[in-house]
């Protein structure tokens, strides 16, 4: 499921976290946690930076007991925001149980999904568990363009899921990843999202990592990007005050450089409990199977000052191909 938002925020994908305040002295925990519950997914999307897909779950993903130990710490340390993603979070065997815990604890939860599992029962459960918002991947205004990005996807099924969420009063956002197959539909995709009662539309440049790095001629041309962002600027004005239209124009190297200088109070939990500084970096700063949330948080803060991180970001600006090794994780 992951896209650009996950990479620069938590994590593939283009929206900003609800809170992006500068790090405050004495903070014992992050303000926002992006938690990839599983790497399994029932789609094999050509642009997925996480290399998720059928049979792609990590062999050592967190057990129910381990996951709930982390949840208890999130509650104790009063982390206000969490986002569940994957892979596909609905494929995690305890997904709704974990969501219910956070709802009962008063933690604001966003769920990021491919939209295939938004049945009437699921939509009602998300509402009942107090989920703040559901972000649905909708990479196309038409079924034809959508299937080129998500070959086994069902455009109509995703739209039906969005409608079920809206009928239950659940806030819905849309995430759109541009490729040469769908970039021309950006205006129609924004219009479609608005017509379905979506509150926010998020997008940005394609990240050539994971599956996307292996696909030939997937990235839009510069000419296509110019038209893409010009359209988004116009749509942001058209829907101002009615629907958020947010996008990132910078390349990933520039965004990571910005994040180095301005670390946000958030980190990413991998399916096996390890914690990354950022999805667009290969660095792991801790392991919540063995360390407490506060211990990993301290390591996270120190990690952003590491010369190894600075060196990698410098090399990334000169060689974007380094992103192809994004999943060869480097402990700090």
N, C-alpha and C positions, 0 to 999 in steps of 0.2 A: 504494500500500500504506500510505502514511503515515497515522498517526492521532495521538491525543493523546500517546502515549508519545514519539514523535519530537519533538513540539512542545516538550515541557518537559524531555525528557531529552537527546535528541540530535537520535526525534526524534519517530505518530499515530499518541508512543504512550504508555500509562499506567505502564509500569514505570520504576523508577529504574535508573541505571547501576550496574554492579557496584561501582564505587568512586565515592563522592561526597565525598571528603575536601576540606577547604578548600584553596585554592591555596597551594602551598608555595613559599617564596623559592628562587630559583635553578632552578626547573623549566624545562627546555628544550623540553618538549613536553607535550601533554595526556595524561591517563591513559586517556582513552576517546575514540574517534572514531566518530561516526555517519556512514557514507558512503552516500549515495544514488547507487548505481551508474548508474542510468538513470531517466528519467522515464516510460519506456514501461511499459505494463501491458496485460495481456490482459483486464482487467476495467475497467469504468467505474463504480466504486462511488459511490453518491450522497453519501457522507460524506467522501470523500477530500480532505484539506486541500492536497495537492500538485497537484491537477488532473491527476493521472496518467490514462493510458488508452491505448487503441490509437492508434498514430500520434502519441503525445505525447512521444516522445523529443526532447531538445534537439537542435538542429541541430549544435551544437558540443560534444557530449559527449566526454569524454576518450578519446584513442586508447589502444591497448594500451601503447605506449611511455610515454605520459604517466602512465598508471595505475601502471605498474611503477616509475617514478621515485618516485612517492609511497610505494609499498610499501617500497622500499629505505630511504627515510627513516624510515618507521614502525619498521622493523627496527633501523636504526642508533640511533635515539633511544629504543629500548626501550619503545615504547607498549604497555602490557599488554593493552588491550582494544579491539576494533573490532567494529562492527555493520554488516553490509551490508543495505541496504534499497533502496527505489526510490520510485515505480514498483514493478516486480517484478524483483528481482535475477536471477532465472533467465533473464530475457530479455536480459541483458547477454551479448555474445558470448564474453567471457572470464571469466565468473563463476567457474566451477569452478577455472580456472587461478589466479585471484587468491586464491581460498580456499585452494588447495593451498600457495601461497607463504606465506601467513600461518601455516598449520599447521606447515610446515617451520621457520618462524622462531620458533615457540614463542609466537605471539600468540594470545590467546584470542578466538575469533570467534563471534559470534552472527549468524544469518541470519534476516531477517524477511520472510516470504513470504505470498502469498495461498493457498498450499497446492495450487494446480492442477498443479504440476510435480513433485510428490513421488512419482515412479515408483520401482520397485525399484532401478533403476540409480542414480537421483539419491540415494536414501536411503543406498545403499551408498557412493557417492562422498563424501557429507557425513561419514559415519562415518570413511572412510579418510583424509580430509583433516583429521581431528581437530577438526571443528566442535564448539564447546562446547555450543551449544543452538540450536534452531530455534524461532522464535516464529511461530505460525500464526494468521492472522486467522480467527476463527470467530464471526461476528456473529449467532448465533442457535442455539437448541436444536433448532429444526425447520427443514426445508427451506423451508417457506412464509415464515417470518420472514426467514431468511437471504437468500432471493432478492429480497425487497423492498429490502434494503440493497445487495446485489450481484446485479443483475438477470441477469447471465450466469453466475453462480456455480453450483457443484455441491456441495451440502452433503455428500452421500455420498462424493464424490471427495476432499474435504478430510479427512473422517474416515478414509478408507482410507489417505491419505498419512500421517496421524498414526500410524496403526498400523504402517505400514512403518518409520517412523523408530524407534518404540519397539522393534520387533522386531530392529533393528540396534543397540540400546543407545544411541541418540541422545536426549539430553534434549529434551523438548518443552514449550513454553510456549504459552498461548493469549492472544490479544488480542481484546477485545470492545469495539466502539464502540456506545454506546446511541443510538437514535433512537426516534421514536414508533412505528416499525414493529416493534421488537424489545425495547424496554426491559422489557416485561412478562415476558420469558423469562429474565431474568437468573439467577434461582435454578436453573432447569432447565439453563441453559448452564453454570453452575459445576459442577453435579452431573455433567453430561455430560463435561466436561473431566476431572474426577477419575476417572470410570469408564474413561477412555481412557488413564490413567496419566500425565497431564500433571503437571508439577512446579510450574507457576505460572500463575495466572489474573490478567490485568491489564486494568484498565478505568478510566474516568473520564468527566468531562463531555464531550459533543460540542463540538468547536471549529467555529464557524461561519466557516470560511474555505474557499477553493478551491471544489470542487463543492458542499460543504455550504452555502455562503453563497448559492448560486443555487437551492437546492431549497426549495420552500414547505412550511411546517409540518413541518419535519424534526426540530427539537429537541424533546425531551420537555418536558412541562409541569413546573412546580415540584412538583406533587402526585406526578407519576410519578417525578421525581428523588428525592423524599423516600422513596418506597417502594423505589426502586432501591438507595439507599445503606443503608437499614435492612436490606434483604435481604443486601447484601454484608457488613455488619457481622456478621450472624448466621452467614453462610457462612464468614467468616474464622475465627470461633471454632469452628465445626463441623469445619473441616478443618485446624485448627492442628496443626502438626507433621507433617502428611501432604501438604498442598499449600498453597503460598503463594497467598493471595488479597489482592491489593493494588489500591488505587483512590485516585483524587484527587477530593476533594469540592469543592475551591476552584475558583472561576472562573479562566479563563486570565489575566486581568489581575492577580489577586492572586498567582498562581503566578509570573508574570514579575517582579512586584515583589519577591517573595521571592528569585528568582534574581539580581536586580540586587544585592541585599544580600549574597547568598551564592553567587557564581559557582562552578559546579562545574568541575572540571578536564577539560572536554570541549568539543568543537565539532563542527560539521556540515559535511561536504564535499558540495557540490552535484554533480550529474552532469558539469558543465563544469569542475570544479576550484576554483570559488570556495568560500569558507568563510564560513559564517554564525555569528553569536553563538549563535543559538537558532532553531529552526524557527518559533517563534511570534513572531519579530521579523523585520522586513524588512532588517536591517542585515548587510552583507557586510564582513568585516574583512580579506580577503586573497584571493589567487589562487595556487593551488599550481602553476599552469602557469608562473608567472613568479617566484614566491618560494619560499624553502625552508620547510620545516615549522617551523623555529625562528623564522623571520621572521614567519610568519603567527601563530604562537603569541604572540609579543610584541604584535602588533597586536590580537589577541583580548583580551589582558589590558587593554590600553589602551582598547579599545572599550567595555568595561563601565563605564568611568569617563567616557564621553563625555556631555556635556550634551544632545546630540541624542537619545541613547538614553533618558536620564532624562525628557526632554520627551515623547517618544513614549509611554513607559509611563504617564506622568501623564495624557496625553490618552486613552490606551486605557481607563483606568479609567472615564472619563466617557463614552467613545464606543466600545463594543465593535465597532462597524461598521468601525473602522479595520483590522480583520483581513481585510477583503475586499481590501485592497491588499497582502496579505502577499507576493505574488510580484512586486511592483514594487520590486526590490531597491535599497537605498540604500548606496552605498560610504561607509565611514567614513574 
